[in-house]
Amino acid sequence: MPQAQVASLRDIRQMIEARRLYAKGIGLADAHLVASCLITPGTKLWTRDGRLRGVALVLGIDAGLP
């Protein structure tokens, strides 16, 4: 099974600043998932967490769960 690339803490912090993800209601673990999806081409995020899904939608990485 393919694995997503692991984003470094530096990459995560830069992503949060560059994409203005602070105060969106997601934590560091969620931001780590988002960053890993962004650096692994073709990776989509499946979640039922409303705030995390909102971020994923905006960034184009939402898998589209019903």
Jmol script that loads the backbone (N, CA, C; Angstrom):
load data "model"
ATOM      1  N   MET A   1       0.846  -1.173   0.000  1.00  0.00           N
ATOM      2  CA  MET A   1       0.000   0.000   0.000  1.00  0.00           C
ATOM      3  C   MET A   1       0.898   1.246   0.000  1.00  0.00           C
ATOM      4  N   PRO A   2       0.591   2.218  -0.834  1.00  0.00           N
ATOM      5  CA  PRO A   2       1.397   3.445  -0.879  1.00  0.00           C
ATOM      6  C   PRO A   2       1.343   4.203   0.448  1.00  0.00           C
ATOM      7  N   GLN A   3       2.414   4.886   0.749  1.00  0.00           N
ATOM      8  CA  GLN A   3       2.475   5.686   1.969  1.00  0.00           C
ATOM      9  C   GLN A   3       2.658   7.159   1.613  1.00  0.00           C
ATOM     10  N   ALA A   4       2.071   8.002   2.425  1.00  0.00           N
ATOM     11  CA  ALA A   4       2.241   9.444   2.240  1.00  0.00           C
ATOM     12  C   ALA A   4       3.618   9.852   2.758  1.00  0.00           C
ATOM     13  N   GLN A   5       4.164  10.887   2.163  1.00  0.00           N
ATOM     14  CA  GLN A   5       5.425  11.432   2.657  1.00  0.00           C
ATOM     15  C   GLN A   5       5.164  12.100   4.005  1.00  0.00           C
ATOM     16  N   VAL A   6       6.168  12.100   4.858  1.00  0.00           N
ATOM     17  CA  VAL A   6       6.036  12.707   6.179  1.00  0.00           C
ATOM     18  C   VAL A   6       6.602  14.120   6.133  1.00  0.00           C
ATOM     19  N   ALA A   7       5.776  15.072   6.465  1.00  0.00           N
ATOM     20  CA  ALA A   7       6.199  16.476   6.473  1.00  0.00           C
ATOM     21  C   ALA A   7       6.981  16.767   7.753  1.00  0.00           C
ATOM     22  N   SER A   8       8.006  17.586   7.631  1.00  0.00           N
ATOM     23  CA  SER A   8       8.787  17.984   8.810  1.00  0.00           C
ATOM     24  C   SER A   8       8.038  19.087   9.557  1.00  0.00           C
ATOM     25  N   LEU A   9       8.403  19.277  10.803  1.00  0.00           N
ATOM     26  CA  LEU A   9       7.773  20.335  11.600  1.00  0.00           C
ATOM     27  C   LEU A   9       8.000  21.699  10.952  1.00  0.00           C
ATOM     28  N   ARG A  10       9.164  21.902  10.379  1.00  0.00           N
ATOM     29  CA  ARG A  10       9.456  23.168   9.689  1.00  0.00           C
ATOM     30  C   ARG A  10       8.498  23.359   8.505  1.00  0.00           C
ATOM     31  N   ASP A  11       8.291  22.292   7.724  1.00  0.00           N
ATOM     32  CA  ASP A  11       7.362  22.355   6.592  1.00  0.00           C
ATOM     33  C   ASP A  11       5.939  22.663   7.054  1.00  0.00           C
ATOM     34  N   ILE A  12       5.542  22.046   8.144  1.00  0.00           N
ATOM     35  CA  ILE A  12       4.190  22.255   8.678  1.00  0.00           C
ATOM     36  C   ILE A  12       4.011  23.704   9.107  1.00  0.00           C
ATOM     37  N   ARG A  13       4.980  24.223   9.818  1.00  0.00           N
ATOM     38  CA  ARG A  13       4.886  25.616  10.278  1.00  0.00           C
ATOM     39  C   ARG A  13       4.850  26.584   9.101  1.00  0.00           C
ATOM     40  N   GLN A  14       5.651  26.326   8.081  1.00  0.00           N
ATOM     41  CA  GLN A  14       5.648  27.179   6.887  1.00  0.00           C
ATOM     42  C   GLN A  14       4.318  27.093   6.159  1.00  0.00           C
ATOM     43  N   MET A  15       3.746  25.889   6.087  1.00  0.00           N
ATOM     44  CA  MET A  15       2.454  25.713   5.431  1.00  0.00           C
ATOM     45  C   MET A  15       1.359  26.481   6.180  1.00  0.00           C
ATOM     46  N   ILE A  16       1.374  26.387   7.501  1.00  0.00           N
ATOM     47  CA  ILE A  16       0.375  27.092   8.313  1.00  0.00           C
ATOM     48  C   ILE A  16       0.448  28.597   8.039  1.00  0.00           C
ATOM     49  N   GLU A  17       1.647  29.144   8.004  1.00  0.00           N
ATOM     50  CA  GLU A  17       1.808  30.577   7.749  1.00  0.00           C
ATOM     51  C   GLU A  17       1.434  30.940   6.310  1.00  0.00           C
ATOM     52  N   ALA A  18       1.951  30.193   5.353  1.00  0.00           N
ATOM     53  CA  ALA A  18       1.737  30.518   3.943  1.00  0.00           C
ATOM     54  C   ALA A  18       0.267  30.415   3.540  1.00  0.00           C
ATOM     55  N   ARG A  19      -0.429  29.437   4.092  1.00  0.00           N
ATOM     56  CA  ARG A  19      -1.826  29.211   3.711  1.00  0.00           C
ATOM     57  C   ARG A  19      -2.806  29.780   4.739  1.00  0.00           C
ATOM     58  N   ARG A  20      -2.265  30.501   5.720  1.00  0.00           N
ATOM     59  CA  ARG A  20      -3.065  31.177   6.746  1.00  0.00           C
ATOM     60  C   ARG A  20      -4.038  30.216   7.444  1.00  0.00           C
ATOM     61  N   LEU A  21      -3.490  29.104   7.916  1.00  0.00           N
ATOM     62  CA  LEU A  21      -4.322  28.084   8.548  1.00  0.00           C
ATOM     63  C   LEU A  21      -4.455  28.258  10.057  1.00  0.00           C
ATOM     64  N   TYR A  22      -3.816  29.277  10.605  1.00  0.00           N
ATOM     65  CA  TYR A  22      -3.964  29.529  12.036  1.00  0.00           C
ATOM     66  C   TYR A  22      -5.395  29.990  12.310  1.00  0.00           C
ATOM     67  N   ALA A  23      -5.897  29.658  13.470  1.00  0.00           N
ATOM     68  CA  ALA A  23      -7.252  30.025  13.901  1.00  0.00           C
ATOM     69  C   ALA A  23      -8.346  29.405  13.035  1.00  0.00           C
ATOM     70  N   LYS A  24      -8.077  28.261  12.435  1.00  0.00           N
ATOM     71  CA  LYS A  24      -9.094  27.558  11.645  1.00  0.00           C
ATOM     72  C   LYS A  24      -9.715  26.415  12.436  1.00  0.00           C
ATOM     73  N   GLY A  25      -9.222  26.203  13.658  1.00  0.00           N
ATOM     74  CA  GLY A  25      -9.801  25.167  14.508  1.00  0.00           C
ATOM     75  C   GLY A  25      -9.209  23.786  14.312  1.00  0.00           C
ATOM     76  N   ILE A  26      -8.049  23.716  13.641  1.00  0.00           N
ATOM     77  CA  ILE A  26      -7.381  22.426  13.518  1.00  0.00           C
ATOM     78  C   ILE A  26      -6.113  22.456  14.363  1.00  0.00           C
ATOM     79  N   GLY A  27      -5.735  21.312  14.875  1.00  0.00           N
ATOM     80  CA  GLY A  27      -4.548  21.220  15.713  1.00  0.00           C
ATOM     81  C   GLY A  27      -3.321  20.830  14.914  1.00  0.00           C
ATOM     82  N   LEU A  28      -2.231  20.630  15.628  1.00  0.00           N
ATOM     83  CA  LEU A  28      -0.967  20.290  14.988  1.00  0.00           C
ATOM     84  C   LEU A  28      -1.047  18.942  14.278  1.00  0.00           C
ATOM     85  N   ALA A  29      -1.699  17.961  14.878  1.00  0.00           N
ATOM     86  CA  ALA A  29      -1.825  16.646  14.233  1.00  0.00           C
ATOM     87  C   ALA A  29      -2.604  16.760  12.926  1.00  0.00           C
ATOM     88  N   ASP A  30      -3.671  17.559  12.925  1.00  0.00           N
ATOM     89  CA  ASP A  30      -4.452  17.773  11.702  1.00  0.00           C
ATOM     90  C   ASP A  30      -3.611  18.502  10.646  1.00  0.00           C
ATOM     91  N   ALA A  31      -2.865  19.509  11.084  1.00  0.00           N
ATOM     92  CA  ALA A  31      -2.009  20.255  10.157  1.00  0.00           C
ATOM     93  C   ALA A  31      -0.953  19.331   9.553  1.00  0.00           C
ATOM     94  N   HIS A  32      -0.463  18.395  10.345  1.00  0.00           N
ATOM     95  CA  HIS A  32       0.517  17.431   9.853  1.00  0.00           C
ATOM     96  C   HIS A  32      -0.099  16.557   8.757  1.00  0.00           C
ATOM     97  N   LEU A  33      -1.329  16.107   8.973  1.00  0.00           N
ATOM     98  CA  LEU A  33      -2.025  15.324   7.939  1.00  0.00           C
ATOM     99  C   LEU A  33      -2.200  16.134   6.659  1.00  0.00           C
ATOM    100  N   VAL A  34      -2.602  17.369   6.801  1.00  0.00           N
ATOM    101  CA  VAL A  34      -2.807  18.241   5.640  1.00  0.00           C
ATOM    102  C   VAL A  34      -1.496  18.427   4.888  1.00  0.00           C
ATOM    103  N   ALA A  35      -0.422  18.728   5.612  1.00  0.00           N
ATOM    104  CA  ALA A  35       0.878  18.937   4.976  1.00  0.00           C
ATOM    105  C   ALA A  35       1.342  17.687   4.244  1.00  0.00           C
ATOM    106  N   SER A  36       1.164  16.532   4.855  1.00  0.00           N
ATOM    107  CA  SER A  36       1.568  15.281   4.210  1.00  0.00           C
ATOM    108  C   SER A  36       0.765  15.026   2.933  1.00  0.00           C
ATOM    109  N   CYS A  37      -0.510  15.355   2.960  1.00  0.00           N
ATOM    110  CA  CYS A  37      -1.333  15.216   1.748  1.00  0.00           C
ATOM    111  C   CYS A  37      -0.853  16.161   0.653  1.00  0.00           C
ATOM    112  N   LEU A  38      -0.484  17.355   1.032  1.00  0.00           N
ATOM    113  CA  LEU A  38      -0.055  18.345   0.046  1.00  0.00           C
ATOM    114  C   LEU A  38       1.278  17.986  -0.604  1.00  0.00           C
ATOM    115  N   ILE A  39       2.174  17.332   0.142  1.00  0.00           N
ATOM    116  CA  ILE A  39       3.486  17.008  -0.432  1.00  0.00           C
ATOM    117  C   ILE A  39       3.523  15.626  -1.080  1.00  0.00           C
ATOM    118  N   THR A  40       2.427  14.886  -0.999  1.00  0.00           N
ATOM    119  CA  THR A  40       2.336  13.576  -1.647  1.00  0.00           C
ATOM    120  C   THR A  40       1.314  13.683  -2.774  1.00  0.00           C
ATOM    121  N   PRO A  41       1.775  13.794  -4.011  1.00  0.00           N
ATOM    122  CA  PRO A  41       0.859  13.985  -5.146  1.00  0.00           C
ATOM    123  C   PRO A  41      -0.236  12.918  -5.211  1.00  0.00           C
ATOM    124  N   GLY A  42      -1.458  13.380  -5.471  1.00  0.00           N
ATOM    125  CA  GLY A  42      -2.590  12.475  -5.622  1.00  0.00           C
ATOM    126  C   GLY A  42      -3.225  12.012  -4.325  1.00  0.00           C
ATOM    127  N   THR A  43      -2.722  12.485  -3.194  1.00  0.00           N
ATOM    128  CA  THR A  43      -3.252  12.055  -1.904  1.00  0.00           C
ATOM    129  C   THR A  43      -4.453  12.909  -1.512  1.00  0.00           C
ATOM    130  N   LYS A  44      -5.515  12.250  -1.086  1.00  0.00           N
ATOM    131  CA  LYS A  44      -6.726  12.930  -0.618  1.00  0.00           C
ATOM    132  C   LYS A  44      -6.945  12.603   0.850  1.00  0.00           C
ATOM    133  N   LEU A  45      -7.629  13.475   1.544  1.00  0.00           N
ATOM    134  CA  LEU A  45      -7.871  13.314   2.975  1.00  0.00           C
ATOM    135  C   LEU A  45      -9.323  12.943   3.229  1.00  0.00           C
ATOM    136  N   TRP A  46      -9.526  11.835   3.942  1.00  0.00           N
ATOM    137  CA  TRP A  46     -10.863  11.406   4.343  1.00  0.00           C
ATOM    138  C   TRP A  46     -11.039  11.760   5.804  1.00  0.00           C
ATOM    139  N   THR A  47     -12.045  12.532   6.107  1.00  0.00           N
ATOM    140  CA  THR A  47     -12.311  12.889   7.500  1.00  0.00           C
ATOM    141  C   THR A  47     -13.783  13.250   7.680  1.00  0.00           C
ATOM    142  N   ARG A  48     -14.255  13.019   8.861  1.00  0.00           N
ATOM    143  CA  ARG A  48     -15.610  13.457   9.214  1.00  0.00           C
ATOM    144  C   ARG A  48     -15.557  14.676  10.140  1.00  0.00           C
ATOM    145  N   ASP A  49     -14.352  15.112  10.476  1.00  0.00           N
ATOM    146  CA  ASP A  49     -14.158  16.302  11.295  1.00  0.00           C
ATOM    147  C   ASP A  49     -14.485  17.528  10.446  1.00  0.00           C
ATOM    148  N   GLY A  50     -15.461  18.298  10.877  1.00  0.00           N
ATOM    149  CA  GLY A  50     -15.938  19.430  10.094  1.00  0.00           C
ATOM    150  C   GLY A  50     -14.887  20.482   9.793  1.00  0.00           C
ATOM    151  N   ARG A  51     -14.122  20.858  10.778  1.00  0.00           N
ATOM    152  CA  ARG A  51     -13.124  21.908  10.565  1.00  0.00           C
ATOM    153  C   ARG A  51     -11.988  21.425   9.680  1.00  0.00           C
ATOM    154  N   LEU A  52     -11.532  20.201   9.922  1.00  0.00           N
ATOM    155  CA  LEU A  52     -10.467  19.639   9.088  1.00  0.00           C
ATOM    156  C   LEU A  52     -10.954  19.464   7.653  1.00  0.00           C
ATOM    157  N   ARG A  53     -12.179  19.030   7.493  1.00  0.00           N
ATOM    158  CA  ARG A  53     -12.731  18.865   6.144  1.00  0.00           C
ATOM    159  C   ARG A  53     -12.848  20.212   5.433  1.00  0.00           C
ATOM    160  N   GLY A  54     -13.212  21.247   6.170  1.00  0.00           N
ATOM    161  CA  GLY A  54     -13.282  22.583   5.569  1.00  0.00           C
ATOM    162  C   GLY A  54     -11.942  23.037   5.030  1.00  0.00           C
ATOM    163  N   VAL A  55     -10.882  22.791   5.790  1.00  0.00           N
ATOM    164  CA  VAL A  55      -9.534  23.137   5.334  1.00  0.00           C
ATOM    165  C   VAL A  55      -9.175  22.293   4.110  1.00  0.00           C
ATOM    166  N   ALA A  56      -9.483  21.001   4.166  1.00  0.00           N
ATOM    167  CA  ALA A  56      -9.179  20.103   3.047  1.00  0.00           C
ATOM    168  C   ALA A  56      -9.920  20.536   1.776  1.00  0.00           C
ATOM    169  N   LEU A  57     -11.152  20.958   1.915  1.00  0.00           N
ATOM    170  CA  LEU A  57     -11.923  21.435   0.760  1.00  0.00           C
ATOM    171  C   LEU A  57     -11.266  22.650   0.119  1.00  0.00           C
ATOM    172  N   VAL A  58     -10.896  23.607   0.952  1.00  0.00           N
ATOM    173  CA  VAL A  58     -10.276  24.841   0.452  1.00  0.00           C
ATOM    174  C   VAL A  58      -8.962  24.535  -0.266  1.00  0.00           C
ATOM    175  N   LEU A  59      -8.208  23.564   0.249  1.00  0.00           N
ATOM    176  CA  LEU A  59      -6.905  23.240  -0.326  1.00  0.00           C
ATOM    177  C   LEU A  59      -6.982  22.207  -1.449  1.00  0.00           C
ATOM    178  N   GLY A  60      -8.181  21.705  -1.718  1.00  0.00           N
ATOM    179  CA  GLY A  60      -8.353  20.763  -2.815  1.00  0.00           C
ATOM    180  C   GLY A  60      -7.884  19.341  -2.529  1.00  0.00           C
ATOM    181  N   ILE A  61      -7.842  18.949  -1.248  1.00  0.00           N
ATOM    182  CA  ILE A  61      -7.378  17.609  -0.906  1.00  0.00           C
ATOM    183  C   ILE A  61      -8.469  16.788  -0.235  1.00  0.00           C
ATOM    184  N   ASP A  62      -9.711  17.248  -0.250  1.00  0.00           N
ATOM    185  CA  ASP A  62     -10.820  16.510   0.363  1.00  0.00           C
ATOM    186  C   ASP A  62     -11.198  15.322  -0.516  1.00  0.00           C
ATOM    187  N   ALA A  63     -11.371  14.151   0.110  1.00  0.00           N
ATOM    188  CA  ALA A  63     -11.717  12.938  -0.630  1.00  0.00           C
ATOM    189  C   ALA A  63     -13.206  12.867  -0.955  1.00  0.00           C
ATOM    190  N   GLY A  64     -14.011  13.724  -0.363  1.00  0.00           N
ATOM    191  CA  GLY A  64     -15.421  13.774  -0.701  1.00  0.00           C
ATOM    192  C   GLY A  64     -16.254  12.698  -0.056  1.00  0.00           C
ATOM    193  N   LEU A  65     -16.064  12.448   1.225  1.00  0.00           N
ATOM    194  CA  LEU A  65     -16.914  11.501   1.942  1.00  0.00           C
ATOM    195  C   LEU A  65     -18.339  12.039   1.989  1.00  0.00           C
ATOM    196  N   PRO A  66     -19.314  11.149   1.972  1.00  0.00           N
ATOM    197  CA  PRO A  66     -20.717  11.603   2.034  1.00  0.00           C
ATOM    198  C   PRO A  66     -21.046  12.251   3.377  1.00  0.00           C
TER     199      PRO A  66
END
end "model"
wireframe off; spacefill off
backbone 0.3
color backbone group
